[in-house]
Amino acid sequence: MLWKFLYLDSQEVDGYLSMVEDGLLAERKDTTNKTQERSLSGNLEVLSGGGSNTTVTGSERKTLDTPEARFNRLLSALKAFPEEYGFHEVLDPDTEFTDAGIGSIVLWEADVGIPQFLRMASSDGEAVAAIEMLREFAPNAKRAGLEMKGIPDLEVLEGYVGMMRSLNLNSLCVGDDDESDWTLAGAMKPEGIRQLPQDERALMLGKVRKRIADGASHHMMAVPGMGLAREKRRSLNRSSEVGREEQYLEGPLLLLDLIAVFR
């Protein structure tokens, strides 16, 4: 199967595949042998009066064992031995997510995207990008005599960008479906992002890290792997606050160590 990856954590893939295959390959070697037989004519003095000799030639091709190839082998192994690896290819989320315990690996097709709050707040989010563009534009605008009403001083903008950078928040992929109340969420490491999910249909694969019950909530910045320090995560209110509901994920919810998002 050919997949288009929105996110692929090659370190996670390597870790799980190493346990499945008892080690990893750095490269593959394919050897092809070709046999040629040549007749011996009467021009040669052969005691039998004729015959043949055989020549074997070979060629060798080396191919790198790519993250995509390793992912395909991992997914094939999970599907072949689901009970051995605690794998759930989820078709009935209301039943299967209820049964999926901590450490289970789940694969679910959902509508995936990044919450608006984190599109702005993450260190590579829209707010930081917009401010950086404004920082470049502002000096030229002032020199050209353009009015800059309502735009903070560059020092204020620098401070805001510095604050967002210091939080070092990763992006968060959230998946849900109109047919179920369940939600999946997992932090995306910057090096694994191929294309940011943009409210589209895709498959999420990950290992269950934490369960949030129906009726409970969890702050987006406190999701494991988001990059926020532990003490700061613990200080965040676990119940959604009036006026800040957009910062929280509501249960029933599974928080994942995200392996891949693909379609």
C-alpha positions in Angstrom: 0.0 0.0 0.0 1.3 3.5 -0.9 0.6 6.0 1.8 0.8 9.8 1.9 2.2 10.8 5.3 1.2 13.9 7.2 3.3 12.8 10.1 5.7 10.0 10.7 7.8 9.6 13.8 10.7 7.4 12.5 12.1 7.0 16.0 8.8 5.5 17.3 8.7 3.2 14.2 12.2 2.1 14.7 11.7 1.3 18.4 8.6 -0.9 17.8 9.9 -2.5 14.7 13.2 -3.4 16.4 11.2 -5.4 18.9 9.1 -7.0 16.2 12.0 -8.0 13.9 14.6 -8.5 16.7 16.8 -5.7 15.2 16.8 -3.3 12.3 18.4 -3.4 8.8 20.5 -0.5 7.6 20.3 -1.5 4.0 18.9 -4.3 1.8 21.0 -6.3 -0.8 19.3 -7.9 -3.8 21.4 -10.4 -5.8 20.4 -11.5 -9.3 22.3 -14.4 -11.0 22.2 -15.1 -14.7 23.3 -18.3 -16.3 24.5 -18.6 -19.9 25.3 -21.8 -21.7 27.6 -21.8 -24.7 27.9 -24.8 -27.1 31.4 -26.1 -28.1 31.6 -26.6 -31.8 33.8 -28.8 -33.9 36.3 -26.0 -34.2 37.5 -27.0 -30.8 39.2 -30.3 -30.2 37.0 -31.9 -27.6 37.4 -35.6 -27.0 33.7 -36.2 -27.0 33.4 -34.3 -30.2 31.2 -31.5 -28.7 29.8 -30.1 -25.4 29.1 -26.9 -23.6 30.4 -24.7 -20.8 28.3 -22.6 -18.4 29.0 -19.0 -17.2 27.3 -17.5 -14.2 27.2 -13.8 -13.8 25.7 -11.9 -11.0 24.6 -8.3 -10.1 24.0 -6.8 -6.7 21.8 -3.9 -5.8 21.8 -2.1 -2.5 18.7 -0.2 -1.3 18.3 1.9 1.8 15.8 0.7 4.4 13.7 3.9 4.6 11.4 5.1 7.3 8.4 4.5 5.0 9.5 0.9 4.3 10.0 0.2 8.0 6.5 1.7 8.7 4.9 -0.7 6.2 6.6 -3.7 7.8 5.5 -2.5 11.3 1.9 -2.0 10.2 1.9 -5.4 8.5 3.2 -7.1 11.6 0.6 -5.4 13.8 -2.2 -6.5 11.5 -0.9 -10.0 11.3 -0.5 -10.5 15.1 -3.0 -8.0 16.7 -3.4 -9.9 20.0 0.4 -10.4 20.5 1.1 -6.7 20.1 -2.1 -5.3 21.7 -3.2 -3.8 18.3 -6.7 -2.5 17.6 -7.8 -1.5 14.1 -10.8 0.4 15.3 -14.0 0.1 13.4 -16.4 0.5 16.3 -14.9 3.3 18.5 -17.6 3.2 21.2 -16.7 -0.4 22.0 -13.1 -0.7 21.0 -11.8 2.5 22.6 -13.6 1.5 25.8 -11.7 -1.7 25.9 -8.3 -0.3 24.8 -6.0 -0.1 27.8 -2.8 1.9 28.5 -0.1 0.6 26.2 -2.5 -0.5 23.4 -1.8 0.5 19.9 -4.8 1.9 18.0 -5.4 2.7 14.3 -8.4 4.8 13.6 -9.7 6.7 10.6 -10.9 10.2 11.7 -11.2 13.8 10.8 -7.8 15.2 11.8 -6.6 18.7 12.4 -4.8 21.1 14.8 -7.0 23.0 17.2 -7.3 26.7 16.5 -5.9 27.6 20.0 -2.7 25.7 19.2 -2.4 27.0 15.7 -1.8 30.3 17.3 0.1 29.3 20.5 2.6 26.6 19.3 6.2 27.7 18.7 5.8 27.2 15.0 2.2 28.4 14.9 0.3 31.1 13.0 0.7 33.8 15.6 4.5 33.5 15.7 4.7 33.5 11.9 2.4 36.5 11.6 4.5 38.5 14.2 7.7 37.6 12.5 6.3 38.9 9.2 5.2 42.1 10.9 8.6 42.6 12.5 10.1 42.6 9.0 7.3 44.8 7.6 7.2 47.4 10.4 10.6 49.2 9.9 9.9 49.6 6.1 6.4 50.8 6.8 7.7 53.5 9.2 10.3 54.7 6.8 7.6 54.9 4.1 5.5 57.1 6.4 2.7 54.6 6.7 0.5 54.8 9.8 1.0 52.0 12.3 -2.0 52.5 14.6 -2.9 49.6 16.9 0.4 47.8 16.2 2.6 47.2 19.3 6.2 48.4 19.4 8.8 46.0 18.1 10.1 45.4 21.6 6.6 44.1 22.6 6.5 41.9 19.6 10.0 40.6 20.3 8.9 39.7 23.8 5.8 37.9 22.7 7.8 35.8 20.2 10.4 35.1 22.8 7.7 33.9 25.2 6.2 31.5 22.6 9.6 30.2 21.7 10.4 29.6 25.3 7.3 27.5 25.8 8.6 25.3 22.9 5.1 23.9 22.3 4.8 21.2 19.7 1.8 20.9 17.4 -1.1 18.7 18.5 -3.0 16.4 16.1 -6.6 15.8 17.1 -8.9 13.2 15.5 -12.7 12.8 15.9 -15.7 11.6 14.0 -19.3 12.6 13.7 -20.4 9.1 14.4 -18.7 8.9 17.9 -18.1 11.0 21.0 -14.5 9.7 21.2 -11.5 11.9 20.4 -7.8 11.0 19.8 -5.0 13.4 20.4 -1.2 13.2 20.1 1.7 15.6 20.1 3.7 15.9 16.8 7.4 16.3 17.0 8.6 19.0 14.6 11.0 16.6 12.8 8.2 14.1 12.0 5.8 16.6 10.4 5.5 16.1 6.6 2.4 18.3 6.2 0.3 19.9 8.9 -3.1 18.2 9.2 -5.7 20.6 7.8 -9.1 19.3 8.9 -9.0 16.3 6.6 -9.7 12.6 6.6 -6.8 10.4 7.7 -5.6 7.5 9.7 -4.0 8.0 13.2 -1.7 5.3 14.6 -0.4 5.6 18.2 0.1 4.0 21.5 -2.4 4.9 24.3 -0.7 7.0 26.9 -3.6 8.2 29.0 -7.4 8.0 29.1 -9.7 10.9 29.9 -13.2 9.8 31.0 -16.5 11.1 29.6 -17.3 14.4 31.3 -13.7 15.2 32.2 -11.4 17.6 30.3 -7.7 18.0 29.6 -5.8 21.2 28.7 -4.2 21.0 25.3 -0.9 22.3 26.5 -0.8 19.5 29.2 -0.9 16.7 26.6 2.2 14.5 27.0 4.9 15.3 24.4 3.7 18.9 23.9 7.0 20.1 25.3 5.7 21.9 28.4 7.6 21.3 31.6 6.0 18.9 34.0 5.4 21.4 36.8 3.7 23.7 34.3 1.5 20.9 33.0 0.4 20.0 36.5 -0.4 23.6 37.3 -3.0 23.8 34.5 -6.6 23.4 35.5 -8.0 20.0 34.6 -11.5 21.3 34.3 -12.4 23.7 31.4 -12.8 27.3 32.5 -15.6 29.6 31.4 -14.3 31.6 28.5 -11.4 29.3 27.8 -13.2 26.2 26.7 -11.3 26.3 23.4 -8.1 25.4 25.3 -9.4 22.1 26.5 -10.1 18.6 25.1 -13.2 16.9 26.4 -13.6 13.2 27.2 -14.0 10.5 26.3 -10.5 11.0 25.0 -7.4 8.9 24.4 -4.0 10.7 24.6 -1.5 9.0 22.3 2.2 8.6 21.7 1.7 9.4 18.1 3.4 7.2 15.5 1.9 8.3 12.2 -0.9 10.2 10.6 -1.4 9.1 7.0 -3.9 8.6 4.2 
